[in-house]
Structure formats: C-alpha cells, structure tokens
Amino acid sequence: MIAADFLNLLCCPETHQALIEIDPALIESLNAGIAAGKIRNRAKQPVVTRIDGGLMREDRKYLYPVRGDIPVLLVDEAIPMDSLS
C-alpha cells in the first residue's frame, strides 16, 4: 500500500493524469494472467514478473505496476487494461 501523501505526488508520466491504487482482487486477476502468459505491457512484451500492486490512470486505460513497494512509472511498462478482457 502506498502512502496517500506519496500517491498524491504521483501522476501518469504520459498524460499527467492522477493515479489511483487498484484493489487486491484486480491484482490477483492480473497475476493469474501474468502466470498464464496472457498479459503484455504497452511495448507488447510479455509481463513475466508478478505485481505487488498497481496504479491506474484516472481514465482507467493503463495500469502502472508496483513491485516491492516501488511504482514502475515507465510508459512502455504500463499494462493496457483492455488486456484483461
């Protein structure tokens, strides 16, 4: 869990939209997809490492993974939310 005061400082590096923390159920769903090899990042590379959390853009199109309490705010590492469909 990311401290609220730290989360308020973060934004999407591409659009500068606010980021919101996702709930644990979505994290587990993503991790199941990662384990099955079904999740790709924005660079179209397979995501192979489980995530500990995630920060979703306000428009809900992309999720930035959090690993070891560190947000990975790189545009190419973002996970398109339509990949869960």
HTML snippet that shows the backbone in 3Dmol.js (N, CA, C, O; Angstrom):
<script src="https://3Dmol.org/build/3Dmol-min.js"></script>
<div id="view" style="width:600px;height:400px;position:relative"></div>
<script>
const pdb = `
ATOM      1  N   MET A   1       0.851  -1.184   0.000  1.00  0.00           N
ATOM      2  CA  MET A   1       0.000   0.000   0.000  1.00  0.00           C
ATOM      3  C   MET A   1       0.890   1.239   0.000  1.00  0.00           C
ATOM      4  O   MET A   1       1.858   1.332   0.754  1.00  0.00           O
ATOM      5  N   ILE A   2       0.547   2.159  -0.840  1.00  0.00           N
ATOM      6  CA  ILE A   2       1.322   3.387  -0.983  1.00  0.00           C
ATOM      7  C   ILE A   2       0.700   4.472  -0.104  1.00  0.00           C
ATOM      8  O   ILE A   2      -0.517   4.654  -0.096  1.00  0.00           O
ATOM      9  N   ALA A   3       1.534   5.176   0.623  1.00  0.00           N
ATOM     10  CA  ALA A   3       1.059   6.247   1.498  1.00  0.00           C
ATOM     11  C   ALA A   3       0.311   7.295   0.677  1.00  0.00           C
ATOM     12  O   ALA A   3       0.743   7.657  -0.417  1.00  0.00           O
ATOM     13  N   ALA A   4      -0.801   7.775   1.204  1.00  0.00           N
ATOM     14  CA  ALA A   4      -1.657   8.728   0.494  1.00  0.00           C
ATOM     15  C   ALA A   4      -0.916   9.997   0.107  1.00  0.00           C
ATOM     16  O   ALA A   4      -1.131  10.516  -0.988  1.00  0.00           O
ATOM     17  N   ASP A   5      -0.054  10.509   0.969  1.00  0.00           N
ATOM     18  CA  ASP A   5       0.663  11.744   0.636  1.00  0.00           C
ATOM     19  C   ASP A   5       1.653  11.520  -0.503  1.00  0.00           C
ATOM     20  O   ASP A   5       1.889  12.425  -1.303  1.00  0.00           O
ATOM     21  N   PHE A   6       2.237  10.316  -0.585  1.00  0.00           N
ATOM     22  CA  PHE A   6       3.142   9.990  -1.694  1.00  0.00           C
ATOM     23  C   PHE A   6       2.336   9.785  -2.976  1.00  0.00           C
ATOM     24  O   PHE A   6       2.737  10.255  -4.041  1.00  0.00           O
ATOM     25  N   LEU A   7       1.208   9.090  -2.881  1.00  0.00           N
ATOM     26  CA  LEU A   7       0.361   8.846  -4.046  1.00  0.00           C
ATOM     27  C   LEU A   7      -0.121  10.157  -4.663  1.00  0.00           C
ATOM     28  O   LEU A   7      -0.238  10.262  -5.884  1.00  0.00           O
ATOM     29  N   ASN A   8      -0.398  11.148  -3.832  1.00  0.00           N
ATOM     30  CA  ASN A   8      -0.846  12.444  -4.335  1.00  0.00           C
ATOM     31  C   ASN A   8       0.215  13.166  -5.163  1.00  0.00           C
ATOM     32  O   ASN A   8      -0.107  14.050  -5.956  1.00  0.00           O
ATOM     33  N   LEU A   9       1.473  12.791  -4.978  1.00  0.00           N
ATOM     34  CA  LEU A   9       2.562  13.399  -5.747  1.00  0.00           C
ATOM     35  C   LEU A   9       2.765  12.744  -7.109  1.00  0.00           C
ATOM     36  O   LEU A   9       3.374  13.333  -8.001  1.00  0.00           O
ATOM     37  N   LEU A  10       2.257  11.532  -7.265  1.00  0.00           N
ATOM     38  CA  LEU A  10       2.485  10.768  -8.490  1.00  0.00           C
ATOM     39  C   LEU A  10       1.437  11.084  -9.554  1.00  0.00           C
ATOM     40  O   LEU A  10       0.299  11.440  -9.249  1.00  0.00           O
ATOM     41  N   CYS A  11       1.856  10.944 -10.809  1.00  0.00           N
ATOM     42  CA  CYS A  11       0.922  11.094 -11.922  1.00  0.00           C
ATOM     43  C   CYS A  11       1.420  10.252 -13.085  1.00  0.00           C
ATOM     44  O   CYS A  11       2.564   9.795 -13.089  1.00  0.00           O
ATOM     45  N   CYS A  12       0.564  10.054 -14.057  1.00  0.00           N
ATOM     46  CA  CYS A  12       0.944   9.321 -15.261  1.00  0.00           C
ATOM     47  C   CYS A  12       2.048  10.107 -15.968  1.00  0.00           C
ATOM     48  O   CYS A  12       1.894  11.307 -16.193  1.00  0.00           O
ATOM     49  N   PRO A  13       3.160   9.455 -16.322  1.00  0.00           N
ATOM     50  CA  PRO A  13       4.248  10.175 -16.981  1.00  0.00           C
ATOM     51  C   PRO A  13       3.904  10.629 -18.404  1.00  0.00           C
ATOM     52  O   PRO A  13       4.572  11.502 -18.958  1.00  0.00           O
ATOM     53  N   GLU A  14       2.875  10.041 -18.984  1.00  0.00           N
ATOM     54  CA  GLU A  14       2.485  10.394 -20.350  1.00  0.00           C
ATOM     55  C   GLU A  14       1.452  11.519 -20.380  1.00  0.00           C
ATOM     56  O   GLU A  14       1.633  12.519 -21.075  1.00  0.00           O
ATOM     57  N   THR A  15       0.371  11.350 -19.624  1.00  0.00           N
ATOM     58  CA  THR A  15      -0.746  12.296 -19.704  1.00  0.00           C
ATOM     59  C   THR A  15      -0.860  13.207 -18.482  1.00  0.00           C
ATOM     60  O   THR A  15      -1.617  14.178 -18.493  1.00  0.00           O
ATOM     61  N   HIS A  16      -0.119  12.894 -17.451  1.00  0.00           N
ATOM     62  CA  HIS A  16      -0.144  13.634 -16.181  1.00  0.00           C
ATOM     63  C   HIS A  16      -1.472  13.494 -15.434  1.00  0.00           C
ATOM     64  O   HIS A  16      -1.785  14.299 -14.558  1.00  0.00           O
ATOM     65  N   GLN A  17      -2.249  12.467 -15.787  1.00  0.00           N
ATOM     66  CA  GLN A  17      -3.480  12.186 -15.050  1.00  0.00           C
ATOM     67  C   GLN A  17      -3.131  11.670 -13.658  1.00  0.00           C
ATOM     68  O   GLN A  17      -2.052  11.121 -13.435  1.00  0.00           O
ATOM     69  N   ALA A  18      -4.047  11.854 -12.744  1.00  0.00           N
ATOM     70  CA  ALA A  18      -3.886  11.301 -11.404  1.00  0.00           C
ATOM     71  C   ALA A  18      -3.899   9.781 -11.477  1.00  0.00           C
ATOM     72  O   ALA A  18      -4.468   9.199 -12.400  1.00  0.00           O
ATOM     73  N   LEU A  19      -3.268   9.145 -10.497  1.00  0.00           N
ATOM     74  CA  LEU A  19      -3.226   7.692 -10.419  1.00  0.00           C
ATOM     75  C   LEU A  19      -3.980   7.238  -9.178  1.00  0.00           C
ATOM     76  O   LEU A  19      -3.924   7.882  -8.130  1.00  0.00           O
ATOM     77  N   ILE A  20      -4.684   6.124  -9.313  1.00  0.00           N
ATOM     78  CA  ILE A  20      -5.402   5.561  -8.178  1.00  0.00           C
ATOM     79  C   ILE A  20      -4.912   4.134  -7.944  1.00  0.00           C
ATOM     80  O   ILE A  20      -4.603   3.404  -8.886  1.00  0.00           O
ATOM     81  N   GLU A  21      -4.849   3.761  -6.685  1.00  0.00           N
ATOM     82  CA  GLU A  21      -4.418   2.413  -6.337  1.00  0.00           C
ATOM     83  C   GLU A  21      -5.536   1.422  -6.643  1.00  0.00           C
ATOM     84  O   GLU A  21      -6.708   1.702  -6.388  1.00  0.00           O
ATOM     85  N   ILE A  22      -5.173   0.267  -7.187  1.00  0.00           N
ATOM     86  CA  ILE A  22      -6.196  -0.730  -7.509  1.00  0.00           C
ATOM     87  C   ILE A  22      -6.401  -1.675  -6.335  1.00  0.00           C
ATOM     88  O   ILE A  22      -5.558  -1.785  -5.445  1.00  0.00           O
ATOM     89  N   ASP A  23      -7.551  -2.359  -6.356  1.00  0.00           N
ATOM     90  CA  ASP A  23      -7.887  -3.241  -5.243  1.00  0.00           C
ATOM     91  C   ASP A  23      -7.200  -4.605  -5.395  1.00  0.00           C
ATOM     92  O   ASP A  23      -6.817  -4.985  -6.501  1.00  0.00           O
ATOM     93  N   PRO A  24      -7.045  -5.331  -4.302  1.00  0.00           N
ATOM     94  CA  PRO A  24      -6.349  -6.622  -4.309  1.00  0.00           C
ATOM     95  C   PRO A  24      -6.947  -7.658  -5.260  1.00  0.00           C
ATOM     96  O   PRO A  24      -6.215  -8.489  -5.798  1.00  0.00           O
ATOM     97  N   ALA A  25      -8.258  -7.625  -5.476  1.00  0.00           N
ATOM     98  CA  ALA A  25      -8.881  -8.592  -6.388  1.00  0.00           C
ATOM     99  C   ALA A  25      -8.366  -8.410  -7.815  1.00  0.00           C
ATOM    100  O   ALA A  25      -8.129  -9.393  -8.517  1.00  0.00           O
ATOM    101  N   LEU A  26      -8.195  -7.174  -8.242  1.00  0.00           N
ATOM    102  CA  LEU A  26      -7.667  -6.909  -9.577  1.00  0.00           C
ATOM    103  C   LEU A  26      -6.200  -7.317  -9.672  1.00  0.00           C
ATOM    104  O   LEU A  26      -5.758  -7.806 -10.712  1.00  0.00           O
ATOM    105  N   ILE A  27      -5.450  -7.120  -8.602  1.00  0.00           N
ATOM    106  CA  ILE A  27      -4.049  -7.540  -8.583  1.00  0.00           C
ATOM    107  C   ILE A  27      -3.965  -9.052  -8.779  1.00  0.00           C
ATOM    108  O   ILE A  27      -3.149  -9.533  -9.565  1.00  0.00           O
ATOM    109  N   GLU A  28      -4.801  -9.796  -8.070  1.00  0.00           N
ATOM    110  CA  GLU A  28      -4.791 -11.261  -8.208  1.00  0.00           C
ATOM    111  C   GLU A  28      -5.199 -11.688  -9.605  1.00  0.00           C
ATOM    112  O   GLU A  28      -4.636 -12.635 -10.156  1.00  0.00           O
ATOM    113  N   SER A  29      -6.169 -11.001 -10.182  1.00  0.00           N
ATOM    114  CA  SER A  29      -6.587 -11.301 -11.552  1.00  0.00           C
ATOM    115  C   SER A  29      -5.436 -11.058 -12.533  1.00  0.00           C
ATOM    116  O   SER A  29      -5.185 -11.872 -13.422  1.00  0.00           O
ATOM    117  N   LEU A  30      -4.750  -9.942 -12.362  1.00  0.00           N
ATOM    118  CA  LEU A  30      -3.602  -9.646 -13.216  1.00  0.00           C
ATOM    119  C   LEU A  30      -2.500 -10.680 -13.032  1.00  0.00           C
ATOM    120  O   LEU A  30      -1.913 -11.140 -14.011  1.00  0.00           O
ATOM    121  N   ASN A  31      -2.215 -11.046 -11.796  1.00  0.00           N
ATOM    122  CA  ASN A  31      -1.167 -12.024 -11.541  1.00  0.00           C
ATOM    123  C   ASN A  31      -1.506 -13.390 -12.126  1.00  0.00           C
ATOM    124  O   ASN A  31      -0.612 -14.111 -12.569  1.00  0.00           O
ATOM    125  N   ALA A  32      -2.784 -13.751 -12.131  1.00  0.00           N
ATOM    126  CA  ALA A  32      -3.202 -15.002 -12.777  1.00  0.00           C
ATOM    127  C   ALA A  32      -2.946 -14.923 -14.282  1.00  0.00           C
ATOM    128  O   ALA A  32      -2.477 -15.888 -14.885  1.00  0.00           O
ATOM    129  N   GLY A  33      -3.252 -13.785 -14.882  1.00  0.00           N
ATOM    130  CA  GLY A  33      -2.987 -13.586 -16.301  1.00  0.00           C
ATOM    131  C   GLY A  33      -1.502 -13.582 -16.614  1.00  0.00           C
ATOM    132  O   GLY A  33      -1.079 -14.096 -17.650  1.00  0.00           O
ATOM    133  N   ILE A  34      -0.711 -13.003 -15.721  1.00  0.00           N
ATOM    134  CA  ILE A  34       0.745 -12.989 -15.899  1.00  0.00           C
ATOM    135  C   ILE A  34       1.278 -14.415 -15.848  1.00  0.00           C
ATOM    136  O   ILE A  34       2.088 -14.804 -16.690  1.00  0.00           O
ATOM    137  N   ALA A  35       0.830 -15.196 -14.869  1.00  0.00           N
ATOM    138  CA  ALA A  35       1.273 -16.591 -14.733  1.00  0.00           C
ATOM    139  C   ALA A  35       0.899 -17.418 -15.951  1.00  0.00           C
ATOM    140  O   ALA A  35       1.624 -18.337 -16.332  1.00  0.00           O
ATOM    141  N   ALA A  36      -0.236 -17.091 -16.563  1.00  0.00           N
ATOM    142  CA  ALA A  36      -0.697 -17.817 -17.751  1.00  0.00           C
ATOM    143  C   ALA A  36      -0.063 -17.291 -19.037  1.00  0.00           C
ATOM    144  O   ALA A  36      -0.304 -17.838 -20.114  1.00  0.00           O
ATOM    145  N   GLY A  37       0.744 -16.237 -18.935  1.00  0.00           N
ATOM    146  CA  GLY A  37       1.399 -15.679 -20.114  1.00  0.00           C
ATOM    147  C   GLY A  37       0.486 -14.858 -21.004  1.00  0.00           C
ATOM    148  O   GLY A  37       0.774 -14.673 -22.186  1.00  0.00           O
ATOM    149  N   LYS A  38      -0.613 -14.365 -20.449  1.00  0.00           N
ATOM    150  CA  LYS A  38      -1.600 -13.638 -21.247  1.00  0.00           C
ATOM    151  C   LYS A  38      -1.484 -12.120 -21.177  1.00  0.00           C
ATOM    152  O   LYS A  38      -2.154 -11.420 -21.937  1.00  0.00           O
ATOM    153  N   ILE A  39      -0.653 -11.599 -20.286  1.00  0.00           N
ATOM    154  CA  ILE A  39      -0.586 -10.154 -20.086  1.00  0.00           C
ATOM    155  C   ILE A  39       0.649  -9.593 -20.781  1.00  0.00           C
ATOM    156  O   ILE A  39       1.762 -10.090 -20.604  1.00  0.00           O
ATOM    157  N   ARG A  40       0.432  -8.558 -21.569  1.00  0.00           N
ATOM    158  CA  ARG A  40       1.523  -7.859 -22.253  1.00  0.00           C
ATOM    159  C   ARG A  40       1.491  -6.398 -21.842  1.00  0.00           C
ATOM    160  O   ARG A  40       0.433  -5.842 -21.546  1.00  0.00           O
ATOM    161  N   ASN A  41       2.664  -5.787 -21.828  1.00  0.00           N
ATOM    162  CA  ASN A  41       2.732  -4.372 -21.483  1.00  0.00           C
ATOM    163  C   ASN A  41       2.513  -3.522 -22.729  1.00  0.00           C
ATOM    164  O   ASN A  41       2.243  -4.046 -23.810  1.00  0.00           O
ATOM    165  N   ARG A  42       2.627  -2.262 -22.575  1.00  0.00           N
ATOM    166  CA  ARG A  42       2.362  -1.335 -23.679  1.00  0.00           C
ATOM    167  C   ARG A  42       3.359  -1.490 -24.824  1.00  0.00           C
ATOM    168  O   ARG A  42       3.043  -1.172 -25.970  1.00  0.00           O
ATOM    169  N   ALA A  43       4.561  -1.978 -24.518  1.00  0.00           N
ATOM    170  CA  ALA A  43       5.579  -2.230 -25.537  1.00  0.00           C
ATOM    171  C   ALA A  43       5.350  -3.583 -26.222  1.00  0.00           C
ATOM    172  O   ALA A  43       6.165  -4.028 -27.030  1.00  0.00           O
ATOM    173  N   LYS A  44       4.233  -4.223 -25.885  1.00  0.00           N
ATOM    174  CA  LYS A  44       3.837  -5.510 -26.461  1.00  0.00           C
ATOM    175  C   LYS A  44       4.741  -6.667 -26.016  1.00  0.00           C
ATOM    176  O   LYS A  44       4.783  -7.716 -26.659  1.00  0.00           O
ATOM    177  N   GLN A  45       5.460  -6.461 -24.913  1.00  0.00           N
ATOM    178  CA  GLN A  45       6.305  -7.501 -24.339  1.00  0.00           C
ATOM    179  C   GLN A  45       5.517  -8.233 -23.255  1.00  0.00           C
ATOM    180  O   GLN A  45       4.736  -7.610 -22.535  1.00  0.00           O
ATOM    181  N   PRO A  46       5.713  -9.555 -23.128  1.00  0.00           N
ATOM    182  CA  PRO A  46       5.002 -10.267 -22.064  1.00  0.00           C
ATOM    183  C   PRO A  46       5.454  -9.789 -20.680  1.00  0.00           C
ATOM    184  O   PRO A  46       6.640  -9.564 -20.443  1.00  0.00           O
ATOM    185  N   VAL A  47       4.505  -9.644 -19.795  1.00  0.00           N
ATOM    186  CA  VAL A  47       4.823  -9.315 -18.405  1.00  0.00           C
ATOM    187  C   VAL A  47       5.086 -10.657 -17.726  1.00  0.00           C
ATOM    188  O   VAL A  47       4.206 -11.517 -17.695  1.00  0.00           O
ATOM    189  N   VAL A  48       6.281 -10.840 -17.187  1.00  0.00           N
ATOM    190  CA  VAL A  48       6.657 -12.142 -16.629  1.00  0.00           C
ATOM    191  C   VAL A  48       6.811 -12.122 -15.113  1.00  0.00           C
ATOM    192  O   VAL A  48       6.912 -13.181 -14.494  1.00  0.00           O
ATOM    193  N   THR A  49       6.831 -10.952 -14.512  1.00  0.00           N
ATOM    194  CA  THR A  49       7.013 -10.832 -13.068  1.00  0.00           C
ATOM    195  C   THR A  49       5.711 -10.406 -12.409  1.00  0.00           C
ATOM    196  O   THR A  49       5.072  -9.442 -12.830  1.00  0.00           O
ATOM    197  N   ARG A  50       5.324 -11.145 -11.360  1.00  0.00           N
ATOM    198  CA  ARG A  50       4.119 -10.792 -10.595  1.00  0.00           C
ATOM    199  C   ARG A  50       4.197  -9.342 -10.122  1.00  0.00           C
ATOM    200  O   ARG A  50       5.281  -8.785  -9.950  1.00  0.00           O
ATOM    201  N   ILE A  51       3.039  -8.754  -9.919  1.00  0.00           N
ATOM    202  CA  ILE A  51       2.998  -7.398  -9.382  1.00  0.00           C
ATOM    203  C   ILE A  51       2.494  -7.452  -7.943  1.00  0.00           C
ATOM    204  O   ILE A  51       1.711  -8.328  -7.575  1.00  0.00           O
ATOM    205  N   ASP A  52       2.952  -6.513  -7.152  1.00  0.00           N
ATOM    206  CA  ASP A  52       2.527  -6.421  -5.753  1.00  0.00           C
ATOM    207  C   ASP A  52       1.355  -5.463  -5.594  1.00  0.00           C
ATOM    208  O   ASP A  52       0.638  -5.495  -4.594  1.00  0.00           O
ATOM    209  N   GLY A  53       1.175  -4.617  -6.594  1.00  0.00           N
ATOM    210  CA  GLY A  53       0.109  -3.632  -6.572  1.00  0.00           C
ATOM    211  C   GLY A  53       0.067  -2.946  -7.921  1.00  0.00           C
ATOM    212  O   GLY A  53       0.794  -3.319  -8.841  1.00  0.00           O
ATOM    213  N   GLY A  54      -0.784  -1.945  -8.033  1.00  0.00           N
ATOM    214  CA  GLY A  54      -0.878  -1.235  -9.293  1.00  0.00           C
ATOM    215  C   GLY A  54      -1.497   0.133  -9.119  1.00  0.00           C
ATOM    216  O   GLY A  54      -2.310   0.362  -8.224  1.00  0.00           O
ATOM    217  N   LEU A  55      -1.095   1.037  -9.995  1.00  0.00           N
ATOM    218  CA  LEU A  55      -1.636   2.391 -10.028  1.00  0.00           C
ATOM    219  C   LEU A  55      -2.281   2.599 -11.388  1.00  0.00           C
ATOM    220  O   LEU A  55      -1.615   2.534 -12.422  1.00  0.00           O
ATOM    221  N   MET A  56      -3.572   2.847 -11.377  1.00  0.00           N
ATOM    222  CA  MET A  56      -4.316   3.003 -12.617  1.00  0.00           C
ATOM    223  C   MET A  56      -4.516   4.479 -12.931  1.00  0.00           C
ATOM    224  O   MET A  56      -4.767   5.299 -12.048  1.00  0.00           O
ATOM    225  N   ARG A  57      -4.394   4.790 -14.224  1.00  0.00           N
ATOM    226  CA  ARG A  57      -4.691   6.156 -14.657  1.00  0.00           C
ATOM    227  C   ARG A  57      -6.153   6.468 -14.401  1.00  0.00           C
ATOM    228  O   ARG A  57      -6.995   5.571 -14.354  1.00  0.00           O
ATOM    229  N   GLU A  58      -6.441   7.738 -14.237  1.00  0.00           N
ATOM    230  CA  GLU A  58      -7.809   8.191 -13.995  1.00  0.00           C
ATOM    231  C   GLU A  58      -8.778   7.732 -15.084  1.00  0.00           C
ATOM    232  O   GLU A  58      -9.936   7.433 -14.793  1.00  0.00           O
ATOM    233  N   ASP A  59      -8.314   7.673 -16.336  1.00  0.00           N
ATOM    234  CA  ASP A  59      -9.190   7.246 -17.433  1.00  0.00           C
ATOM    235  C   ASP A  59      -9.334   5.730 -17.512  1.00  0.00           C
ATOM    236  O   ASP A  59     -10.065   5.218 -18.360  1.00  0.00           O
ATOM    237  N   ARG A  60      -8.644   5.016 -16.638  1.00  0.00           N
ATOM    238  CA  ARG A  60      -8.720   3.560 -16.498  1.00  0.00           C
ATOM    239  C   ARG A  60      -8.244   2.795 -17.727  1.00  0.00           C
ATOM    240  O   ARG A  60      -8.632   1.642 -17.916  1.00  0.00           O
ATOM    241  N   LYS A  61      -7.415   3.406 -18.564  1.00  0.00           N
ATOM    242  CA  LYS A  61      -6.903   2.730 -19.758  1.00  0.00           C
ATOM    243  C   LYS A  61      -5.617   1.959 -19.496  1.00  0.00           C
ATOM    244  O   LYS A  61      -5.377   0.930 -20.128  1.00  0.00           O
ATOM    245  N   TYR A  62      -4.784   2.441 -18.572  1.00  0.00           N
ATOM    246  CA  TYR A  62      -3.495   1.808 -18.298  1.00  0.00           C
ATOM    247  C   TYR A  62      -3.247   1.696 -16.809  1.00  0.00           C
ATOM    248  O   TYR A  62      -3.713   2.503 -16.005  1.00  0.00           O
ATOM    249  N   LEU A  63      -2.490   0.656 -16.474  1.00  0.00           N
ATOM    250  CA  LEU A  63      -2.104   0.418 -15.096  1.00  0.00           C
ATOM    251  C   LEU A  63      -0.583   0.351 -15.016  1.00  0.00           C
ATOM    252  O   LEU A  63       0.059  -0.346 -15.802  1.00  0.00           O
ATOM    253  N   TYR A  64      -0.022   1.070 -14.078  1.00  0.00           N
ATOM    254  CA  TYR A  64       1.417   1.021 -13.837  1.00  0.00           C
ATOM    255  C   TYR A  64       1.664   0.038 -12.701  1.00  0.00           C
ATOM    256  O   TYR A  64       1.083   0.182 -11.625  1.00  0.00           O
ATOM    257  N   PRO A  65       2.519  -0.960 -12.925  1.00  0.00           N
ATOM    258  CA  PRO A  65       2.748  -1.961 -11.885  1.00  0.00           C
ATOM    259  C   PRO A  65       3.528  -1.402 -10.702  1.00  0.00           C
ATOM    260  O   PRO A  65       4.300  -0.452 -10.831  1.00  0.00           O
ATOM    261  N   VAL A  66       3.304  -2.016  -9.554  1.00  0.00           N
ATOM    262  CA  VAL A  66       4.073  -1.714  -8.352  1.00  0.00           C
ATOM    263  C   VAL A  66       4.751  -3.023  -7.945  1.00  0.00           C
ATOM    264  O   VAL A  66       4.097  -4.050  -7.762  1.00  0.00           O
ATOM    265  N   ARG A  67       6.060  -2.963  -7.812  1.00  0.00           N
ATOM    266  CA  ARG A  67       6.829  -4.145  -7.404  1.00  0.00           C
ATOM    267  C   ARG A  67       7.716  -3.760  -6.231  1.00  0.00           C
ATOM    268  O   ARG A  67       8.478  -2.797  -6.306  1.00  0.00           O
ATOM    269  N   GLY A  68       7.610  -4.521  -5.149  1.00  0.00           N
ATOM    270  CA  GLY A  68       8.410  -4.212  -3.965  1.00  0.00           C
ATOM    271  C   GLY A  68       8.169  -2.810  -3.443  1.00  0.00           C
ATOM    272  O   GLY A  68       9.110  -2.134  -3.026  1.00  0.00           O
ATOM    273  N   ASP A  69       6.927  -2.365  -3.460  1.00  0.00           N
ATOM    274  CA  ASP A  69       6.527  -1.028  -2.999  1.00  0.00           C
ATOM    275  C   ASP A  69       7.081   0.104  -3.849  1.00  0.00           C
ATOM    276  O   ASP A  69       7.055   1.262  -3.431  1.00  0.00           O
ATOM    277  N   ILE A  70       7.583  -0.214  -5.038  1.00  0.00           N
ATOM    278  CA  ILE A  70       8.121   0.816  -5.930  1.00  0.00           C
ATOM    279  C   ILE A  70       7.265   0.883  -7.190  1.00  0.00           C
ATOM    280  O   ILE A  70       7.204  -0.091  -7.941  1.00  0.00           O
ATOM    281  N   PRO A  71       6.601   2.018  -7.436  1.00  0.00           N
ATOM    282  CA  PRO A  71       5.820   2.167  -8.672  1.00  0.00           C
ATOM    283  C   PRO A  71       6.750   2.227  -9.883  1.00  0.00           C
ATOM    284  O   PRO A  71       7.754   2.940  -9.877  1.00  0.00           O
ATOM    285  N   VAL A  72       6.400   1.471 -10.913  1.00  0.00           N
ATOM    286  CA  VAL A  72       7.173   1.465 -12.155  1.00  0.00           C
ATOM    287  C   VAL A  72       6.437   2.391 -13.128  1.00  0.00           C
ATOM    288  O   VAL A  72       5.549   1.958 -13.862  1.00  0.00           O
ATOM    289  N   LEU A  73       6.818   3.664 -13.122  1.00  0.00           N
ATOM    290  CA  LEU A  73       6.112   4.676 -13.912  1.00  0.00           C
ATOM    291  C   LEU A  73       6.813   4.914 -15.237  1.00  0.00           C
ATOM    292  O   LEU A  73       7.223   6.033 -15.546  1.00  0.00           O
ATOM    293  N   LEU A  74       6.944   3.852 -16.015  1.00  0.00           N
ATOM    294  CA  LEU A  74       7.511   3.927 -17.359  1.00  0.00           C
ATOM    295  C   LEU A  74       6.402   3.627 -18.347  1.00  0.00           C
ATOM    296  O   LEU A  74       5.689   2.634 -18.197  1.00  0.00           O
ATOM    297  N   VAL A  75       6.246   4.471 -19.354  1.00  0.00           N
ATOM    298  CA  VAL A  75       5.143   4.332 -20.306  1.00  0.00           C
ATOM    299  C   VAL A  75       5.118   2.945 -20.932  1.00  0.00           C
ATOM    300  O   VAL A  75       4.050   2.340 -21.025  1.00  0.00           O
ATOM    301  N   ASP A  76       6.261   2.426 -21.362  1.00  0.00           N
ATOM    302  CA  ASP A  76       6.295   1.120 -22.005  1.00  0.00           C
ATOM    303  C   ASP A  76       5.971  -0.039 -21.060  1.00  0.00           C
ATOM    304  O   ASP A  76       5.588  -1.115 -21.519  1.00  0.00           O
ATOM    305  N   GLU A  77       6.118   0.162 -19.758  1.00  0.00           N
ATOM    306  CA  GLU A  77       5.831  -0.886 -18.765  1.00  0.00           C
ATOM    307  C   GLU A  77       4.363  -0.899 -18.340  1.00  0.00           C
ATOM    308  O   GLU A  77       3.924  -1.825 -17.659  1.00  0.00           O
ATOM    309  N   ALA A  78       3.602   0.125 -18.738  1.00  0.00           N
ATOM    310  CA  ALA A  78       2.188   0.195 -18.379  1.00  0.00           C
ATOM    311  C   ALA A  78       1.449  -0.996 -18.997  1.00  0.00           C
ATOM    312  O   ALA A  78       1.778  -1.453 -20.091  1.00  0.00           O
ATOM    313  N   ILE A  79       0.454  -1.479 -18.273  1.00  0.00           N
ATOM    314  CA  ILE A  79      -0.349  -2.609 -18.738  1.00  0.00           C
ATOM    315  C   ILE A  79      -1.688  -2.071 -19.235  1.00  0.00           C
ATOM    316  O   ILE A  79      -2.438  -1.463 -18.472  1.00  0.00           O
ATOM    317  N   PRO A  80      -1.990  -2.296 -20.528  1.00  0.00           N
ATOM    318  CA  PRO A  80      -3.286  -1.842 -21.048  1.00  0.00           C
ATOM    319  C   PRO A  80      -4.412  -2.615 -20.347  1.00  0.00           C
ATOM    320  O   PRO A  80      -4.366  -3.842 -20.265  1.00  0.00           O
ATOM    321  N   MET A  81      -5.396  -1.912 -19.857  1.00  0.00           N
ATOM    322  CA  MET A  81      -6.480  -2.567 -19.125  1.00  0.00           C
ATOM    323  C   MET A  81      -7.375  -3.385 -20.040  1.00  0.00           C
ATOM    324  O   MET A  81      -8.094  -4.261 -19.561  1.00  0.00           O
ATOM    325  N   ASP A  82      -7.355  -3.126 -21.345  1.00  0.00           N
ATOM    326  CA  ASP A  82      -8.141  -3.953 -22.243  1.00  0.00           C
ATOM    327  C   ASP A  82      -7.531  -5.336 -22.422  1.00  0.00           C
ATOM    328  O   ASP A  82      -8.146  -6.207 -23.036  1.00  0.00           O
ATOM    329  N   SER A  83      -6.320  -5.550 -21.890  1.00  0.00           N
ATOM    330  CA  SER A  83      -5.700  -6.878 -21.977  1.00  0.00           C
ATOM    331  C   SER A  83      -6.341  -7.849 -20.999  1.00  0.00           C
ATOM    332  O   SER A  83      -6.098  -9.053 -21.076  1.00  0.00           O
ATOM    333  N   LEU A  84      -7.152  -7.346 -20.084  1.00  0.00           N
ATOM    334  CA  LEU A  84      -7.858  -8.226 -19.143  1.00  0.00           C
ATOM    335  C   LEU A  84      -9.137  -8.786 -19.720  1.00  0.00           C
ATOM    336  O   LEU A  84      -9.745  -9.683 -19.136  1.00  0.00           O
ATOM    337  N   SER A  85      -9.545  -8.273 -20.843  1.00  0.00           N
ATOM    338  CA  SER A  85     -10.824  -8.716 -21.445  1.00  0.00           C
ATOM    339  C   SER A  85     -10.705 -10.095 -22.024  1.00  0.00           C
ATOM    340  O   SER A  85     -11.676 -10.623 -22.566  1.00  0.00           O
TER     341      SER A  85
END
`;
const viewer = $3Dmol.createViewer("view");
viewer.addModel(pdb, "pdb");
viewer.setStyle({}, {cartoon: {color: "spectrum"}});
viewer.zoomTo();
viewer.render();
</script>
